[in-house]
Amino acid sequence: MDFLGTTINPREVIASHGDNAVVSRNASGITLNNLLSAVPSANVTHGEPHYVKLHYDNPKFTGAFLYPPGGGQGWHTNSNLAGTRVYAAWSETGNSGMVFYENGRMRVEKDKPGWNVRAFVVPCWHAVWAECWRISVGFNIAGEL
């Protein structure tokens, strides 16, 4: 996929970074059930990391991540960079996605296999889970949707 002038081939990313992204057998992975049972309670800007940060020479990107099966990012708000966040996420099987916590309710947005695009306004409580390989690349737009 060509994303803001940068070509991203998921299979090549997994082949070149996958060994660094495997969640240790001793580490507790992030699952959808774990996220749904843990209501966020503090203003955290970054959740527990179970991913590899990808580095692209593109100043428009606010984040690019490779999540292995069992990976994800715990509850966080991105309060350090307010605005509209747009992410293109590739999911190997569709067994991955995001969870949002709004007005006392959890909302699950499951990925479909292949590329997915979603936009949301930050700061807001959200988390990521992946039970398959998942790549996400995002950028921020000032203002609201």
DSSP file (Angstrom, degrees, kcal/mol; ACC not computed):
  #  RESIDUE AA STRUCTURE BP1 BP2  ACC     N-H-->O    O-->H-N    N-H-->O    O-->H-N    TCO  KAPPA ALPHA  PHI   PSI    X-CA   Y-CA   Z-CA
    1    1 A M              0   0    0      0, 0.0     7,-3.3     0, 0.0     2,-0.7   0.000 360.0 360.0 360.0 140.5    0.0    0.0    0.0
    2    2 A D  E     -A    7   0A   0      5,-0.2     2,-0.5     3,-0.0     5,-0.3  -0.884 360.0-177.3 -95.8 117.2    1.2    3.5   -0.7
    3    3 A F  E >   -A    6   0A   0      3,-3.2     3,-1.4    -2,-0.7    85,-0.0  -0.939  68.0 -29.3-123.3 108.2    0.5    5.6    2.4
    4    4 A L  T 3  S-     0   0    0     -2,-0.5    56,-0.2     1,-0.3    -1,-0.1   0.874 128.0 -44.9  52.5  42.5    1.3    9.4    2.2
    5    5 A G  T 3  S+     0   0    0      1,-0.2     2,-0.5    53,-0.0    -1,-0.3   0.490 119.5 106.7  85.1   3.3    4.1    8.7   -0.3
    6    6 A T  E <   -A    3   0A   0     -3,-1.4    -3,-3.2    52,-0.0     2,-0.4  -0.970  63.1-139.4-118.0 125.8    5.6    5.7    1.5
    7    7 A T  E     -A    2   0A   0     -2,-0.5     2,-0.5    -5,-0.3    -5,-0.2  -0.703  18.7-169.3 -84.8 129.3    5.1    2.2    0.2
    8    8 A I        -     0   0    0     -7,-3.3    -2,-0.0    -2,-0.4    -1,-0.0  -0.971   8.5-172.3-124.1 116.8    4.4   -0.4    2.9
    9    9 A N     >  -     0   0    0     -2,-0.5     4,-2.2     1,-0.2     3,-0.5  -0.924  12.3-155.9-107.0 108.2    4.4   -4.1    2.1
   10   10 A P  H  > S+     0   0    0      0, 0.0     4,-2.6     0, 0.0     5,-0.2   0.873  91.1  52.0 -54.9 -42.9    3.1   -6.0    5.2
   11   11 A R  H  > S+     0   0    0      1,-0.2     4,-2.2     2,-0.2     5,-0.1   0.884 111.0  48.0 -64.0 -37.0    4.9   -9.3    4.3
   12   12 A E  H  > S+     0   0    0     -3,-0.5     4,-2.2     2,-0.2    -1,-0.2   0.886 110.9  51.4 -69.2 -37.9    8.2   -7.5    3.9
   13   13 A V  H  X S+     0   0    0     -4,-2.2     4,-2.2     2,-0.2     5,-0.4   0.932 112.2  45.9 -63.7 -45.4    7.8   -5.7    7.2
   14   14 A I  H  X S+     0   0    0     -4,-2.6     4,-2.4     1,-0.2     5,-0.3   0.915 113.0  50.4 -63.4 -42.9    7.0   -9.0    9.0
   15   15 A A  H  < S+     0   0    0     -4,-2.2     4,-0.2    -5,-0.2    -1,-0.2   0.881 118.0  38.2 -63.4 -38.0   10.0  -10.7    7.4
   16   16 A S  H  < S+     0   0    0     -4,-2.2    -1,-0.2    -5,-0.1    -2,-0.2   0.739 134.3  19.3 -88.5 -22.4   12.4   -7.9    8.3
   17   17 A H  H >X S+     0   0    0     -4,-2.2     3,-1.3    -5,-0.2     4,-0.6   0.495  93.4  97.4-123.1  -7.5   11.1   -7.0   11.8
   18   18 A G  H >X S+     0   0    0     -4,-2.4     3,-1.1    -5,-0.4     4,-0.7   0.824  78.9  59.0 -58.1 -37.3    9.1  -10.0   12.9
   19   19 A D  H 34 S+     0   0    0      1,-0.3     3,-0.3    -5,-0.3    -1,-0.3   0.815 107.2  48.6 -63.1 -28.9   11.8  -11.7   15.0
   20   20 A N  H <4 S+     0   0    0     -3,-1.3    -1,-0.3     1,-0.2    -2,-0.2   0.590 108.8  55.6 -83.2 -10.8   12.0   -8.5   17.1
   21   21 A A  H << S+     0   0    0     -3,-1.1    -2,-0.2    -4,-0.6    -1,-0.2   0.513  71.6 120.0-102.9  -6.8    8.3   -8.4   17.6
   22   22 A V     <  -     0   0    0     -4,-0.7     2,-0.3    -3,-0.3    48,-0.1  -0.414  65.8-123.6 -67.3 129.1    7.5  -11.8   19.1
   23   23 A V        -     0   0    0     46,-0.5    -1,-0.1    -2,-0.2     6,-0.1  -0.569  32.3-110.1 -72.8 128.8    6.0  -11.5   22.6
   24   24 A S    >   -     0   0    0     -2,-0.3     3,-1.0     1,-0.1    -1,-0.1  -0.230  17.6-123.2 -57.9 145.5    8.0  -13.5   25.1
   25   25 A R  T 3  S+     0   0    0      1,-0.3    -1,-0.1     3,-0.1     4,-0.1   0.779 114.7  51.4 -60.6 -26.0    6.4  -16.6   26.5
   26   26 A N  T 3  S+     0   0    0      2,-0.1     2,-0.3     0, 0.0    -1,-0.3   0.630  94.8  86.7 -86.8 -14.0    6.9  -15.1   29.9
   27   27 A A  S <  S-     0   0    0     -3,-1.0     2,-0.7     1,-0.0    -4,-0.0  -0.628  82.7-121.3 -86.8 144.2    5.2  -11.8   29.0
   28   28 A S        -     0   0    0     -2,-0.3    -4,-0.1     1,-0.0    -2,-0.1  -0.757  31.0-139.5 -84.7 121.7    1.5  -11.5   29.3
   29   29 A G        -     0   0    0     -2,-0.7     2,-0.6    -4,-0.1    42,-0.2  -0.229  19.2-104.6 -73.0 167.6    0.1  -10.6   25.9
   30   30 A I        -     0   0    0     40,-1.6   100,-0.7   100,-0.2     2,-0.3  -0.862  43.8-179.2 -97.4 121.3   -2.7   -8.1   25.4
   31   31 A T     >  -     0   0    0     -2,-0.6     4,-2.1    98,-0.1     5,-0.2  -0.795  40.4-115.9-117.1 160.9   -6.0   -9.7   24.6
   32   32 A L  H  > S+     0   0    0     -2,-0.3     4,-2.5     1,-0.2     5,-0.2   0.917 117.7  52.9 -59.3 -43.5   -9.4   -8.3   23.8
   33   33 A N  H  > S+     0   0    0      1,-0.2     4,-1.2     2,-0.2    -1,-0.2   0.895 107.5  51.3 -61.1 -40.6  -10.8   -9.9   27.0
   34   34 A N  H  4 S+     0   0    0      1,-0.2     4,-0.4     2,-0.2     3,-0.4   0.921 111.9  47.0 -61.5 -43.1   -8.0   -8.4   29.1
   35   35 A L  H >< S+     0   0    0     -4,-2.1     3,-1.1     1,-0.2    -2,-0.2   0.902 109.9  52.5 -66.2 -40.4   -8.8   -4.9   27.7
   36   36 A L  H 3< S+     0   0    0     -4,-2.5    -1,-0.2     1,-0.2    -2,-0.2   0.724 110.5  48.8 -69.3 -20.0  -12.6   -5.3   28.2
   37   37 A S  T 3< S+     0   0    0     -4,-1.2     2,-0.5    -3,-0.4    -1,-0.2   0.433 102.1  68.0 -98.2   1.1  -12.1   -6.3   31.9
   38   38 A A    <   -     0   0    0     -3,-1.1    -1,-0.2    -4,-0.4    37,-0.1  -0.820  69.6-158.5-126.2  92.5   -9.7   -3.4   32.7
   39   39 A V        -     0   0    0     -2,-0.5    -3,-0.1    -3,-0.1    -2,-0.0  -0.504  30.5-110.8 -67.9 131.0  -11.4    0.0   32.7
   40   40 A P        +     0   0    0      0, 0.0    -1,-0.1     0, 0.0     3,-0.1  -0.350  41.4 171.2 -64.1 144.5   -8.8    2.8   32.2
   41   41 A S        +     0   0    0      1,-0.2     2,-0.3    -3,-0.0    -2,-0.0   0.450  51.3  52.9-137.3  -3.3   -8.4    4.9   35.3
   42   42 A A  S    S-     0   0    0      2,-0.0     2,-1.7     0, 0.0    -1,-0.2  -0.956  86.1-103.0-135.0 154.6   -5.4    7.3   34.9
   43   43 A N        +     0   0    0     -2,-0.3     2,-0.4    -3,-0.1    33,-0.0  -0.592  54.0 170.0 -79.5  89.4   -4.4    9.8   32.3
   44   44 A V        -     0   0    0     -2,-1.7    33,-1.9     1,-0.1    34,-0.3  -0.817  28.7-161.7-103.0 137.9   -1.8    7.7   30.6
   45   45 A T  S    S+     0   0    0     -2,-0.4    33,-0.5     1,-0.3     2,-0.4   0.745  79.6  25.3 -92.4 -23.7   -0.3    8.8   27.3
   46   46 A H  S    S-     0   0    0     29,-0.1    -1,-0.3    30,-0.1    29,-0.1  -0.990  74.0-143.0-141.9 133.4    1.2    5.4   26.3
   47   47 A G        -     0   0    0     27,-0.5    29,-0.1    -2,-0.4    28,-0.1  -0.181  49.2 -59.9 -83.2 179.5    0.0    1.9   27.3
   48   48 A E        -     0   0    0     27,-0.1    26,-1.3     1,-0.1     2,-0.5  -0.411  63.7-122.6 -61.0 129.2    2.1   -1.1   28.0
   49   49 A P  E     +B   73   0B   0      0, 0.0    24,-0.2     0, 0.0    -1,-0.1  -0.643  44.8 157.2 -87.4 126.8    4.1   -1.9   24.8
   50   50 A H  E     +B   72   0B   0     22,-1.7    22,-1.5    -2,-0.5     2,-0.3  -0.508  59.1  73.6-133.8  62.7    3.8   -5.2   23.0
   51   51 A Y  S    S-     0   0    0     20,-0.2     2,-0.5    16,-0.2    16,-0.2  -0.945  77.1-110.5-159.4 171.7    4.9   -4.0   19.6
   52   52 A V  E     -F   66   0C   0     14,-2.3    14,-2.4    -2,-0.3     2,-0.5  -0.982  31.0-130.3-114.5 127.8    7.9   -2.9   17.5
   53   53 A K  E     -F   65   0C   0     -2,-0.5     2,-0.3    12,-0.2    12,-0.3  -0.655  23.1-145.5 -77.3 126.4    8.0    0.7   16.5
   54   54 A L        -     0   0    0     10,-3.3     2,-0.6    -2,-0.5    10,-0.3  -0.699   5.1-142.8 -93.4 145.5    8.7    1.0   12.8
   55   55 A H        +     0   0    0     -2,-0.3     2,-0.4     8,-0.1    10,-0.0  -0.934  23.4 170.8-116.5 116.8   10.8    3.9   11.5
   56   56 A Y        -     0   0    0     -2,-0.6     2,-2.0     2,-0.2     5,-0.1  -0.936  40.8-121.6-120.5 146.0   10.0    5.4    8.1
   57   57 A D  S    S+     0   0    0     -2,-0.4    -2,-0.0     2,-0.0     0, 0.0  -0.454  76.1 114.3 -84.5  65.5   11.5    8.6    6.7
   58   58 A N    >   -     0   0    0     -2,-2.0     3,-1.7     1,-0.1    -2,-0.2  -0.903  51.8-161.5-139.1 106.2    8.1   10.3    6.5
   59   59 A P  T 3  S+     0   0    0      0, 0.0    -1,-0.1     0, 0.0    -2,-0.0   0.622  87.3  68.3 -66.4 -11.1    7.5   13.4    8.7
   60   60 A K  T 3  S+     0   0    0    -56,-0.2    80,-0.4    79,-0.1     2,-0.2   0.720  80.1  94.4 -78.7 -20.8    3.7   13.1    8.3
   61   61 A F    <   -     0   0    0     -3,-1.7    78,-0.3     1,-0.1     3,-0.1  -0.518  49.2-174.6 -75.4 135.8    3.6    9.8   10.3
   62   62 A T  S    S-     0   0    0     76,-3.0     2,-0.3     1,-0.4    77,-0.2   0.572  74.8  -6.1 -98.5 -15.3    2.8   10.1   14.0
   63   63 A G  E     - G   0 138C   0     75,-1.1    75,-3.1     2,-0.0    -1,-0.4  -0.880  51.2-169.9-175.3 143.4    3.4    6.4   14.6
   64   64 A A  E     + G   0 137C   0    -10,-0.3   -10,-3.3    -2,-0.3     2,-0.3  -0.968  22.8 177.7-141.4 124.4    4.1    3.1   12.7
   65   65 A F  E     -FG  53 136C   0     71,-2.7    71,-2.3    -2,-0.4     2,-0.5  -0.957  26.4-151.7-135.9 145.4    3.9   -0.2   14.6
   66   66 A L  E     -FG  52 135C   0    -14,-2.4   -14,-2.3    -2,-0.3    69,-0.2  -0.979  19.1-165.6-112.9 119.3    4.2   -3.9   14.0
   67   67 A Y  E     - G   0 134C   0     67,-3.6    67,-2.2    -2,-0.5   -16,-0.2  -0.917   6.6-151.0-106.1 125.3    2.1   -6.0   16.5
   68   68 A P    >   -     0   0    0      0, 0.0     3,-2.6     0, 0.0    64,-0.2  -0.417  44.8 -70.8 -82.7 167.9    2.9   -9.7   16.7
   69   69 A P  T 3  S+     0   0    0      0, 0.0   -46,-0.5     0, 0.0    62,-0.3  -0.428 130.8  24.5 -55.4 129.3    0.2  -12.3   17.6
   70   70 A G  T 3  S+     0   0    0     60,-2.7   -40,-1.6     1,-0.3    61,-0.2   0.405 105.6 115.5  90.0  -0.8   -0.5  -11.6   21.3
   71   71 A G  E <   + C   0 130B   0     -3,-2.6    59,-1.9    59,-0.6    -1,-0.3  -0.268  27.1 122.5 -92.8-179.0    0.7   -8.0   21.0
   72   72 A G  E     -BC  50 129B   0    -22,-1.5   -22,-1.7    57,-0.2     2,-0.4  -0.961  54.0 -88.8 158.0-169.5   -1.0   -4.7   21.4
   73   73 A Q  E     -BC  49 128B   0     55,-1.9    55,-2.7    -2,-0.3     3,-0.1  -0.985  38.0-129.3-138.5 126.9   -0.9   -1.5   23.3
   74   74 A G  E     -     0   0B   0    -26,-1.3   -27,-0.5    -2,-0.4    52,-0.1   0.110  53.3 -47.2 -65.4-177.0   -2.7   -1.0   26.6
   75   75 A W  E    S+     0   0B   0     52,-0.1     2,-0.3   -29,-0.1    52,-0.2  -0.259  72.1 149.7 -57.3 132.5   -5.1    1.8   27.5
   76   76 A H  E     - C   0 126B   0     50,-2.0    50,-2.2    -3,-0.1   -31,-0.2  -0.961  38.6-150.0-157.2 167.7   -3.8    5.3   26.5
   77   77 A T        -     0   0    0    -33,-1.9    47,-1.2    -2,-0.3   -32,-0.2   0.612  26.6-134.8-118.6 -18.5   -5.2    8.7   25.5
   78   78 A N    >   +     0   0    0    -33,-0.5     3,-1.8   -34,-0.3   -33,-0.1   0.858  46.3 157.8  56.4  37.1   -2.6   10.4   23.3
   79   79 A S  T 3   +     0   0    0      1,-0.3     3,-0.4   -35,-0.3    -1,-0.1   0.661  60.8  69.8 -66.1 -14.2   -3.2   13.5   25.3
   80   80 A N  T 3  S+     0   0    0      1,-0.3    -1,-0.3   -35,-0.1     2,-0.2   0.582 107.3  34.4 -79.2  -9.5    0.2   14.8   24.2
   81   81 A L  S <  S-     0   0    0     -3,-1.8    -1,-0.3     2,-0.1    41,-0.1  -0.607  80.5-167.6-147.0  79.5   -1.0   15.3   20.6
   82   82 A A        +     0   0    0     -3,-0.4     2,-0.3    -2,-0.2    61,-0.1  -0.290  41.4  72.1 -70.7 153.5   -4.6   16.4   20.4
   83   83 A G  E    S-H  122   0C   0     39,-2.4    39,-3.1    59,-0.2     2,-0.6  -0.912  90.2 -35.1 140.1-164.0   -6.5   16.4   17.1
   84   84 A T  E     -HI 121 141C   0     57,-3.6    57,-3.3    -2,-0.3     2,-0.5  -0.840  54.2-153.9 -95.3 123.6   -7.9   13.8   14.7
   85   85 A R  E     -HI 120 140C   0     35,-3.4    35,-2.2    -2,-0.6     2,-0.5  -0.836   8.4-168.0 -98.4 130.8   -5.9   10.6   14.5
   86   86 A V  E     -HI 119 139C   0     53,-2.8    53,-2.2    -2,-0.5     2,-0.4  -0.982   6.5-174.4-119.9 128.7   -6.1    8.6   11.3
   87   87 A Y  E     -HI 118 138C   0     31,-2.8    31,-2.2    -2,-0.5     2,-0.6  -0.979  18.9-158.9-125.5 135.3   -4.7    5.1   11.1
   88   88 A A  E     -HI 117 137C   0     49,-2.8    49,-2.5    -2,-0.4     2,-0.4  -0.965  25.1-174.2-102.2 123.8   -4.3    2.7    8.3
   89   89 A A  E     -HI 116 136C   0     27,-3.0    27,-2.3    -2,-0.6     2,-0.5  -0.978  16.6-154.0-126.8 131.8   -3.9   -0.8    9.8
   90   90 A W  E     -HI 115 135C   0     45,-3.0    45,-2.4    -2,-0.4     2,-0.4  -0.895  12.6-166.6-102.0 130.0   -3.2   -4.1    8.0
   91   91 A S  E     -HI 114 134C   0     23,-2.4    23,-3.1    -2,-0.5    43,-0.2  -0.970  17.1-149.4-120.1 131.0   -4.5   -7.2    9.7
   92   92 A E  S    S-     0   0    0     41,-2.7    -1,-0.1    -2,-0.4    42,-0.1   0.922  94.7  -2.3 -62.7 -46.6   -3.3  -10.7    8.7
   93   93 A T  S    S-     0   0    0     40,-0.3    -1,-0.1    20,-0.1    41,-0.1   0.504  97.4-104.8-125.0  -9.9   -6.6  -12.5    9.6
   94   94 A G  S    S+     0   0    0     18,-0.4     2,-1.3    20,-0.1    17,-0.2   0.432  84.1 123.2  92.7  -0.1   -8.9   -9.9   11.1
   95   95 A N        +     0   0    0     38,-0.1    36,-2.8    15,-0.1     2,-0.3  -0.457  62.6  65.3 -92.2  62.9   -8.4  -11.1   14.7
   96   96 A S  E     +D  130   0B   0     -2,-1.3    15,-3.2    15,-0.3     2,-0.3  -0.940  52.7 121.3-164.1 173.2   -7.2   -7.7   15.8
   97   97 A G  E     -DE 129 110B   0     32,-2.3    32,-2.2    -2,-0.3     2,-0.3  -0.996  48.5 -62.9 157.0-157.9   -8.5   -4.2   16.3
   98   98 A M  E     -DE 128 109B   0     11,-2.5    11,-3.2    -2,-0.3     2,-0.4  -0.898  24.6-152.0-128.8 154.8   -9.1   -1.4   18.7
   99   99 A V  E     -DE 127 108B   0     28,-2.1    28,-1.9    -2,-0.3     2,-0.4  -0.992  12.4-162.9-125.9 136.2  -11.2   -0.8   21.8
  100  100 A F  E     -DE 126 107B   0      7,-2.9     7,-2.8    -2,-0.4     2,-0.6  -0.912   9.2-151.5-117.7 146.0  -12.5    2.7   22.9
  101  101 A Y  E     +DE 125 106B   0     24,-1.8    24,-0.6    -2,-0.4     2,-0.4  -0.956  29.5 160.2-118.9 111.4  -13.8    3.7   26.3
  102  102 A E  E >   - E   0 105B   0      3,-2.7     3,-2.0    -2,-0.6    -2,-0.1  -0.997  62.3 -10.6-137.4 132.1  -16.3    6.5   26.0
  103  103 A N  T 3  S-     0   0    0     -2,-0.4    -1,-0.1     1,-0.3     3,-0.1   0.851 128.4 -52.0  51.2  41.3  -19.0    7.7   28.4
  104  104 A G  T 3  S+     0   0    0      1,-0.2     2,-0.4    -3,-0.0    -1,-0.3   0.586 118.7 104.5  76.1  10.5  -18.5    4.7   30.7
  105  105 A R  E <   -E  102   0B   0     -3,-2.0    -3,-2.7     2,-0.0     2,-0.4  -0.953  64.4-131.8-128.2 145.6  -18.9    2.2   27.8
  106  106 A M  E     -E  101   0B   0     -2,-0.4     2,-0.4    -5,-0.2    -5,-0.2  -0.745  18.5-166.8 -90.8 139.4  -16.5    0.0   25.8
  107  107 A R  E     -E  100   0B   0     -7,-2.8    -7,-2.9    -2,-0.4     2,-0.5  -0.989   6.7-154.3-128.2 122.9  -16.7    0.0   22.0
  108  108 A V  E     -E   99   0B   0     -2,-0.4     2,-0.5    -9,-0.2    -9,-0.2  -0.828   8.0-170.8 -99.8 130.5  -14.9   -2.7   20.1
  109  109 A E  E     -E   98   0B   0    -11,-3.2   -11,-2.5    -2,-0.5     2,-0.3  -0.922  14.2-159.2-119.1 103.2  -13.8   -2.0   16.5
  110  110 A K  E     -E   97   0B   0     -2,-0.5   -13,-0.3   -13,-0.2   -15,-0.1  -0.603  14.7-123.2 -84.7 139.6  -12.5   -5.3   15.0
  111  111 A D        -     0   0    0    -15,-3.2   -15,-0.3    -2,-0.3    -1,-0.1  -0.362  15.8-135.2 -72.3 158.0  -10.2   -5.2   11.9
  112  112 A K        -     0   0    0      2,-0.1   -21,-0.4   -17,-0.1   -18,-0.4  -0.783  42.2 -82.9-101.8 157.1  -11.0   -7.0    8.7
  113  113 A P  S    S+     0   0    0      0, 0.0     2,-0.2     0, 0.0   -21,-0.2  -0.375 103.0  14.7 -58.8 139.0   -8.3   -9.0    6.9
  114  114 A G  E    S-H   91   0C   0    -23,-3.1   -23,-2.4     2,-0.0     2,-0.3  -0.654 117.5  -5.0  94.9-153.5   -6.2   -6.7    4.9
  115  115 A W  E     -H   90   0C   0     -2,-0.2     2,-0.3   -25,-0.2   -25,-0.2  -0.584  58.6-179.1 -85.9 138.9   -6.1   -2.9    5.1
  116  116 A N  E     -H   89   0C   0    -27,-2.3   -27,-3.0    -2,-0.3     2,-0.4  -0.960  10.1-157.8-130.3 146.6   -8.5   -0.9    7.4
  117  117 A V  E     +H   88   0C   0     -2,-0.3     2,-0.3   -29,-0.2   -29,-0.2  -0.997  17.1 167.1-127.9 132.8   -8.7    2.8    7.9
  118  118 A R  E     -H   87   0C   0    -31,-2.2   -31,-2.8    -2,-0.4     2,-0.4  -0.993  15.8-160.4-142.7 151.1  -10.2    4.5   10.9
  119  119 A A  E     +H   86   0C   0     -2,-0.3     2,-0.3   -33,-0.2   -33,-0.2  -0.973  16.2 163.7-129.3 144.5  -10.2    8.1   12.3
  120  120 A F  E     -H   85   0C   0    -35,-2.2   -35,-3.4    -2,-0.4     2,-0.4  -0.984  36.9-107.2-156.5 155.8  -10.9    9.2   15.8
  121  121 A V  E     -H   84   0C   0     -2,-0.3   -37,-0.2   -37,-0.2    23,-0.1  -0.735  45.3-119.4 -90.7 130.6  -10.4   12.4   17.9
  122  122 A V  E    S+H   83   0C   0    -39,-3.1   -39,-2.4    -2,-0.4   -44,-0.1  -0.891  85.2  60.1-113.5 149.5   -7.8   12.3   20.6
  123  123 A P  S    S+     0   0    0      0, 0.0     2,-0.3     0, 0.0   -45,-0.2   0.287  81.7 120.8 -79.8 140.6   -7.4   12.6   23.5
  124  124 A C        -     0   0    0    -47,-1.2     2,-0.4    -2,-0.1   -48,-0.1  -0.947  69.0 -94.1-158.1 153.6   -9.7    9.6   24.2
  125  125 A W  E     + D   0 101B   0    -24,-0.6   -24,-1.8    -2,-0.3     2,-0.3  -0.578  59.3 148.0 -72.8 127.5   -9.2    6.3   25.9
  126  126 A H  E     -CD  76 100B   0    -50,-2.2   -50,-2.0    -2,-0.4     2,-0.3  -0.985  23.2-171.0-155.7 160.0   -8.3    3.6   23.4
  127  127 A A  E     - D   0  99B   0    -28,-1.9   -28,-2.1    -2,-0.3     2,-0.4  -0.945  14.6-135.3-148.3 164.2   -6.2    0.4   23.2
  128  128 A V  E     -CD  73  98B   0    -55,-2.7   -55,-1.9    -2,-0.3     2,-0.3  -0.967  16.3-176.4-127.0 140.2   -5.0   -2.0   20.5
  129  129 A W  E     -CD  72  97B   0    -32,-2.2   -32,-2.3    -2,-0.4     2,-0.3  -0.975   2.7-171.4-132.9 153.1   -5.0   -5.8   20.5
  130  130 A A  E     +CD  71  96B   0    -59,-1.9   -60,-2.7  -100,-0.7   -59,-0.6  -0.935  20.4 171.8-146.4 119.0   -3.6   -8.3   18.0
  131  131 A E  S    S+     0   0    0    -36,-2.8     2,-0.3    -2,-0.3   -35,-0.2   0.195  85.1  32.0-104.0  11.1   -4.1  -12.1   17.9
  132  132 A C  S    S-     0   0    0    -37,-0.2   -61,-0.2   -64,-0.2     2,-0.1  -0.883 113.9 -60.9-148.2 175.4   -2.5  -12.1   14.4
  133  133 A W        +     0   0    0     -2,-0.3   -41,-2.7   -64,-0.1     2,-0.3  -0.457  59.5 179.1 -64.1 135.8    0.2  -10.0   12.7
  134  134 A R  E     -GI  67  91C   0    -67,-2.2   -67,-3.6   -43,-0.2     2,-0.4  -0.997  15.3-168.7-143.0 135.5   -1.0   -6.3   12.6
  135  135 A I  E     -GI  66  90C   0    -45,-2.4   -45,-3.0    -2,-0.3     2,-0.4  -0.984   8.8-174.3-122.1 134.4    0.7   -3.2   11.2
  136  136 A S  E     -GI  65  89C   0    -71,-2.3   -71,-2.7    -2,-0.4     2,-0.4  -0.993   8.6-175.6-132.2 142.5   -0.6    0.3   11.8
  137  137 A V  E     +GI  64  88C   0    -49,-2.5   -49,-2.8    -2,-0.4     2,-0.3  -0.999  17.6 180.0-133.6 128.1    0.6    3.6   10.4
  138  138 A G  E     -GI  63  87C   0    -75,-3.1   -76,-3.0    -2,-0.4   -75,-1.1  -0.850  17.8-172.4-131.9 164.2   -0.9    6.9   11.6
  139  139 A F  E     - I   0  86C   0    -53,-2.2   -53,-2.8    -2,-0.3     2,-0.4  -0.966  23.0-122.8-147.4 162.6   -0.9   10.6   11.3
  140  140 A N  E     - I   0  85C   0    -80,-0.4     2,-0.4    -2,-0.3   -55,-0.2  -0.862  13.6-162.3-113.2 140.4   -2.6   13.5   13.1
  141  141 A I  E     - I   0  84C   0    -57,-3.3   -57,-3.6    -2,-0.4     2,-0.1  -0.981  28.5-116.9-117.5 131.2   -4.9   16.2   11.7
  142  142 A A  S    S+     0   0    0     -2,-0.4   -59,-0.2   -59,-0.2     2,-0.1  -0.405  79.6  18.1 -64.9 142.3   -5.5   19.3   13.7
  143  143 A G  S    S-     0   0    0    -61,-0.1     2,-0.2    -2,-0.1    -2,-0.2  -0.473  94.8 -57.1  96.8-167.6   -9.1   19.8   14.8
  144  144 A E              0   0    0     -2,-0.1   -60,-0.1   -61,-0.1    -2,-0.0  -0.679 360.0 360.0-115.4 166.7  -12.0   17.4   15.0
  145  145 A L              0   0    0     -2,-0.2    -1,-0.0   -62,-0.1    -2,-0.0   0.476 360.0 360.0 -65.1 360.0  -13.8   15.1   12.6
